[in-house]
Amino acid sequence: MKPVKLGLIGVGTVGASTARVLKNNALEIARRAGREIEIIHASRRDISLGMPEGNDHILLTDNPFEVVDNPDLDVI
């Protein structure tokens, strides 16, 4: 089954922690939900800060509307 593709708007304290929790608990989440969850796009005001460690594969933008308009996302 295809993973649920997720977008995050805001990668400050809460958004970064959300990304970290989803990554650290990916196996348990997939087991309970029946599908993997994959963050593929995120926005933050200062993209020079990047994503939390281990989430470097996520497309990062400073424009939240790019995330909203991404047709590949299932959930924002």
Secondary structure as a PSIPRED ss2 file (coil, helix, strand):
# PSIPRED VFORMAT (PSIPRED V4.0)

   1 M C   1.000  0.000  0.000
   2 K C   1.000  0.000  0.000
   3 P C   1.000  0.000  0.000
   4 V E   0.000  0.000  1.000
   5 K E   0.000  0.000  1.000
   6 L E   0.000  0.000  1.000
   7 G E   0.000  0.000  1.000
   8 L E   0.000  0.000  1.000
   9 I E   0.000  0.000  1.000
  10 G C   1.000  0.000  0.000
  11 V C   1.000  0.000  0.000
  12 G C   1.000  0.000  0.000
  13 T H   0.000  1.000  0.000
  14 V H   0.000  1.000  0.000
  15 G H   0.000  1.000  0.000
  16 A H   0.000  1.000  0.000
  17 S H   0.000  1.000  0.000
  18 T H   0.000  1.000  0.000
  19 A H   0.000  1.000  0.000
  20 R H   0.000  1.000  0.000
  21 V H   0.000  1.000  0.000
  22 L H   0.000  1.000  0.000
  23 K H   0.000  1.000  0.000
  24 N H   0.000  1.000  0.000
  25 N C   1.000  0.000  0.000
  26 A H   0.000  1.000  0.000
  27 L H   0.000  1.000  0.000
  28 E H   0.000  1.000  0.000
  29 I H   0.000  1.000  0.000
  30 A H   0.000  1.000  0.000
  31 R H   0.000  1.000  0.000
  32 R H   0.000  1.000  0.000
  33 A H   0.000  1.000  0.000
  34 G C   1.000  0.000  0.000
  35 R C   1.000  0.000  0.000
  36 E C   1.000  0.000  0.000
  37 I E   0.000  0.000  1.000
  38 E E   0.000  0.000  1.000
  39 I E   0.000  0.000  1.000
  40 I E   0.000  0.000  1.000
  41 H E   0.000  0.000  1.000
  42 A E   0.000  0.000  1.000
  43 S E   0.000  0.000  1.000
  44 R C   1.000  0.000  0.000
  45 R C   1.000  0.000  0.000
  46 D C   1.000  0.000  0.000
  47 I H   0.000  1.000  0.000
  48 S H   0.000  1.000  0.000
  49 L H   0.000  1.000  0.000
  50 G C   1.000  0.000  0.000
  51 M C   1.000  0.000  0.000
  52 P C   1.000  0.000  0.000
  53 E C   1.000  0.000  0.000
  54 G C   1.000  0.000  0.000
  55 N C   1.000  0.000  0.000
  56 D C   1.000  0.000  0.000
  57 H C   1.000  0.000  0.000
  58 I C   1.000  0.000  0.000
  59 L E   0.000  0.000  1.000
  60 L E   0.000  0.000  1.000
  61 T E   0.000  0.000  1.000
  62 D C   1.000  0.000  0.000
  63 N C   1.000  0.000  0.000
  64 P H   0.000  1.000  0.000
  65 F H   0.000  1.000  0.000
  66 E H   0.000  1.000  0.000
  67 V H   0.000  1.000  0.000
  68 V H   0.000  1.000  0.000
  69 D C   1.000  0.000  0.000
  70 N C   1.000  0.000  0.000
  71 P C   1.000  0.000  0.000
  72 D C   1.000  0.000  0.000
  73 L C   1.000  0.000  0.000
  74 D C   1.000  0.000  0.000
  75 V E   0.000  0.000  1.000
  76 I C   1.000  0.000  0.000
